[in-house]
Every structure is written in structure tokens, then in C-alpha cells.
Amino acid sequence: MIWLPSLAITLFYIPNALDKLIHHNQTGKVVESSAVMITAGVYLLIGIALFIYQKTLLIGTIMLVLYMTLIVSIHMYKGKPAEIVMLILMVTIFAAYIRKPQLFHQKSD
């Protein structure tokens, strides 16, 4: 049950990353450079791998959250609805919290 939100997030990010790697010549994007699309796809796959592995959960979460924050900014800049993207961003953080809540608590001495 703990892995269910992480599984849902992974099922969103993997096709997104593979689409950027396979169909990197997409038009109508903010950046139409193939190199940027391929880099984004590789970045997402690395972030997903780190997110899935328990010991690197924090690094993977940070990578995915940074990517989605950039996507929210792009959606707002282009005037597109950003609510779904924000929801995915929040679910990513929630999934990390469910799996390892001690990452989100301050240590008091």
C-alpha cells in the first residue's frame, strides 16, 4: 500500500521520459531543440530511478519536483492550465512522504 502512490507517479513519468527520447523532434514546445528534449528524457529517467530506490528517494524526489516546477512555470507562461501539473507535483511529494516520512521531519537535539 505504501508503494501505490509511487507506482502511479512512475507510470506517469516513464512514458513521458520515453516520449521525449523517442519523439524528440516535437514541434509546438517552448524549446524545439532535439538535444534539450533528449536531455529532459534522460534527466527524467535518472530521476525516476533515484526516486524508486529507497536510499536515493530524496535525490530522486528533488529531481522530479524541480522538473515539474519548471513545467508548471512553462504552462503558466504559455497560458495553459497548470492545475494537473501542480497536482502531479504534489502527488510526487506525497509519495515520497508516504514511503519515508522521516525525511520531512526536523531532527531536534
C-alpha positions as CSV (number, residue, x, y, z in Angstrom):
1,M,0.0,0.0,0.0
2,I,2.9,2.3,0.7
3,W,4.2,1.9,-2.9
4,L,0.9,2.7,-4.6
5,P,1.4,6.5,-5.0
6,S,5.0,5.9,-6.1
7,L,3.7,3.4,-8.7
8,A,1.2,5.8,-10.0
9,I,3.8,8.6,-10.3
10,T,6.2,6.2,-12.0
11,L,3.6,5.2,-14.5
12,F,3.2,8.9,-15.4
13,Y,6.9,9.8,-15.6
14,I,8.2,6.8,-17.6
15,P,6.1,7.2,-20.7
16,N,6.7,11.0,-20.6
17,A,10.5,10.4,-20.5
18,L,10.4,7.7,-23.2
19,D,8.3,10.0,-25.4
20,K,10.9,12.7,-25.1
21,L,13.7,10.3,-26.0
22,I,11.8,8.7,-29.0
23,H,9.9,11.6,-30.4
24,H,12.5,14.4,-29.6
25,N,11.6,16.4,-32.8
26,Q,8.3,17.6,-31.4
27,T,7.0,21.0,-32.6
28,G,5.0,23.5,-30.6
29,K,7.1,23.1,-27.5
30,V,8.8,26.0,-25.7
31,V,12.2,24.6,-26.7
32,E,12.2,22.9,-30.0
33,S,15.8,21.6,-29.8
34,S,16.2,17.9,-30.0
35,A,19.2,18.0,-27.6
36,V,17.0,19.6,-24.9
37,M,14.2,17.1,-25.3
38,I,16.7,14.2,-25.1
39,T,18.4,15.7,-22.1
40,A,15.0,16.1,-20.4
41,G,14.1,12.5,-21.1
42,V,17.4,11.2,-19.7
43,Y,17.0,13.6,-16.7
44,L,13.5,12.2,-16.0
45,L,14.7,8.5,-16.3
46,I,17.6,9.2,-13.9
47,G,15.2,11.0,-11.5
48,I,12.7,8.1,-11.7
49,A,15.4,5.5,-11.0
50,L,16.6,7.5,-8.0
51,F,13.0,8.0,-6.8
52,I,12.3,4.3,-6.9
53,Y,15.4,3.3,-5.0
54,Q,14.8,3.8,-1.3
55,K,18.2,5.1,-0.3
56,T,18.2,7.8,-3.0
57,L,14.5,8.7,-2.6
58,L,15.2,12.3,-1.6
59,I,17.5,13.0,-4.5
60,G,15.0,11.5,-7.0
61,T,12.2,13.4,-5.4
62,I,14.2,16.7,-5.7
63,M,14.9,16.0,-9.4
64,L,11.3,15.2,-10.3
65,V,10.0,18.2,-8.3
66,L,12.5,20.5,-10.0
67,Y,11.4,19.2,-13.4
68,M,7.7,19.6,-12.6
69,T,8.2,23.1,-11.2
70,L,9.8,24.1,-14.5
71,I,6.9,22.6,-16.3
72,V,4.4,24.5,-14.1
73,S,6.3,27.7,-14.9
74,I,6.2,26.9,-18.7
75,H,2.4,26.2,-18.5
76,M,1.8,29.5,-16.7
77,Y,4.0,31.4,-19.2
78,K,2.1,30.0,-22.2
79,G,-1.3,30.5,-20.6
80,K,-2.1,26.8,-20.4
81,P,-3.9,25.2,-17.5
82,A,-1.3,24.2,-14.9
83,E,-3.6,22.6,-12.3
84,I,-3.0,19.0,-13.4
85,V,0.8,19.6,-13.4
86,M,0.6,21.0,-9.9
87,L,-1.4,18.0,-8.8
88,I,1.3,15.7,-10.2
89,L,3.9,17.7,-8.4
90,M,2.0,17.4,-5.1
91,V,1.5,13.7,-5.6
92,T,5.2,13.2,-6.2
93,I,6.0,14.9,-2.8
94,F,3.2,12.9,-1.1
95,A,4.5,9.6,-2.5
96,A,8.0,10.4,-1.1
97,Y,6.4,11.3,2.3
98,I,4.4,8.1,2.4
99,R,7.5,6.0,1.7
100,K,9.9,7.8,4.0
101,P,8.3,10.3,6.4
102,Q,11.4,10.9,8.4
103,L,12.9,12.9,5.5
104,F,10.3,15.5,6.1
105,H,10.7,15.9,9.9
106,Q,13.3,18.1,11.5
107,K,15.7,16.4,13.9
108,S,15.7,18.0,17.3
109,D,18.7,17.6,19.6
